């Protein structure tokens, strides 16, 4: 059984239509970022707005990939022990 938290860190095997949707989302967010850059002078606030836009793009694309399986399942059967730990 795959740990659902660790599975979030694996690459997903996505169908072509999903990849195309992610590409379309990315293009739309980039176009909006270009508009945002023209709306305000450079500064902390503009930087925060662009960071929020990046985060929105990330979560939109993450939502598109929910439900697709990870390519590789993480190995959750091993745990660190004294023989594998690095000396302090």
WOSULVEN-V580701 format. One record per pair of residues at least 12 apart in sequence whose C-alpha atoms are under 10 Angstrom apart, sorted by sequence separation. I is the first residue (numbers start at 0). J is the second residue. D is the distance in Angstrom with one decimal. If there is no record, write none. Layout:
{{I/J/D} {I/J/D}}
//
This chain:
{{36/48/9.4} {35/48/8.0} {36/49/8.2} {35/49/7.6} {32/48/9.1} {33/49/9.7} {32/49/6.7} {35/52/9.4} {31/49/9.7} {32/50/9.9} {32/52/7.3} {31/52/8.6} {32/53/8.7} {29/52/9.2} {28/52/7.3} {29/53/9.1} {28/53/7.9} {28/55/8.6} {29/56/9.1} {25/53/9.6} {28/56/6.4} {27/56/9.1} {28/57/10.0} {26/56/9.9} {25/56/6.8} {24/56/7.2} {25/57/9.0} {24/57/9.6} {25/59/9.4} {21/56/9.2} {24/59/7.7} {25/60/8.2} {21/57/9.7} {24/60/7.2} {23/60/9.9} {21/59/8.5} {22/60/9.1} {21/60/5.7} {24/63/9.7} {20/60/8.3} {21/61/9.0} {21/62/10.0} {18/60/9.5} {21/63/7.4} {17/60/9.3} {20/63/7.8} {21/64/8.8} {20/64/9.9} {18/63/9.2} {17/63/7.1} {18/64/9.0} {17/64/7.3} {13/63/9.8} {14/64/9.7} {17/67/9.8} {13/64/7.4} {12/64/9.2} {11/64/7.7} {13/66/10.0} {14/67/8.9} {7/61/9.9} {11/65/9.3} {13/67/6.6} {11/66/9.5} {12/67/6.7} {13/68/8.2} {11/67/6.3} {12/68/6.3} {13/69/9.0} {10/67/9.9} {11/68/5.7} {12/69/6.1} {13/70/9.2} {7/65/9.5} {10/68/8.7} {11/69/4.2} {12/70/5.4} {9/68/9.1} {10/69/5.6} {11/70/5.2} {12/71/9.2} {9/69/5.6} {10/70/5.7} {11/71/8.2} {7/68/9.8} {8/69/8.6} {9/70/6.8} {10/71/7.3} {6/68/8.6} {7/69/7.9} {9/71/6.5} {10/72/9.6} {6/69/6.5} {8/71/9.9} {9/72/7.4} {6/70/9.4} {8/72/9.8} {9/73/7.8} {6/71/8.4} {8/73/8.9} {6/72/6.8} {5/72/8.6} {6/73/6.8} {1/69/9.8} {5/73/6.8} {3/72/9.9} {5/74/9.3} {1/71/10.0} {2/72/8.6} {3/73/9.9} {5/75/8.8} {1/72/6.4} {2/73/7.8} {0/72/9.0} {1/73/6.9} {2/74/9.0} {0/73/9.8} {1/74/8.1} {2/75/7.2} {0/74/9.7} {1/75/7.4} {0/75/8.6} {0/76/9.9}}
//
